[in-house]
Amino acid sequence: MADQDVDKLRKEMDQLRNDMRTITETLKTMAVDRGERGYEQVRASVDQARDGARRASQAVESQIEDKPFSSVLLTFVVGLITGLLVQSRR
């Protein structure tokens, strides 16, 4: 009777090992899948931000080309105000 119990316990332990192996493989697959989806989302966000920055840069270039005197004057005024603010904080 004791031998039967030991054999039964061994079979159950083997089944538990197989179940744990299957669970581990499933969790690994799920983690890889989530990682890939996260990477794709980050990549899409970076591409979107890059496109936005490119469009903004082109808009600024266009504005400068259309109105060069106004652009220089605006840059001068912004620099002057920034210099006054920095100087007043010292």
N, C-alpha and C positions, 0 to 999 in steps of 0.2 A: 504494500500500500504506500509506503514511504517513497519507493522508487517511482510509482505512478505520479505522486504529488510533485516530485522533483522534476520529472519529465514534463508535466503539465506547466510547472513554473518556468522551465526553460523555454517552452514553446511560447508562452505568454510574453516572456522577456524578449524573445526574438521578434515577436509581433510588435511589441512596443518600440524596439529599435527601428524596425522598418517604418512604423508610423512616424517616428521622430525624424527619420531621414526624409520621408515624403514631406512632412511639415516644413522642415528646414529648406528643402529645395523650392517649395512653393513660396515661402517667405523671401528667399533670395530672388526668385523670378519677379515677385511683386516689387521688391526694392529696386531692382534694375529698371523695371518698367516705369516706376515713378521717377527715378533719376533721369531717365531719358526724356520723359514728358517735361520735367522741370527744366532740363537743359534747353529743350526746344522753346519753351516759353521765355526763358531768359534771352535766348538768341533772337527771337522775334521782337522782344522789347528793345534790345540793343539796335537791331536793324531799324526799327521804327524811330528811335531816338536819333540815330545817325541821319536818317532821311529828314527828320525835322530840323536838325542842325544845319544840314546842307541847304534846305529851303530858306531858313533864316539867314544864312550867310549870303545866299544869292539875292535875297530881298534887300539886305544892307548894301551889297555891291551895286545893285540897281539904283537904290536911293542915292548913293554917293555919285554915281555916274549921271543921274538925272539932275541933281542939284548939288554940284560940288561946293559952291560958296556957302550955302546953308549948312552943309555937312561939316565944313571946316569951322564955321562959326559955332555950331552946336558943340563940336568937340572941344573947342577952346573954352566955351562957357562951362561945360561939364568939368573940364580939367581945373578951371578957376575955382569953381564951387568945391570940388574935392580938395583942392589945395587949402582953401580957407577952412574947411571942416577939419582937416588933419592938423593944420597949424593951431586952431583954437583948442584942440584937445591936449596940446603939449603944455 
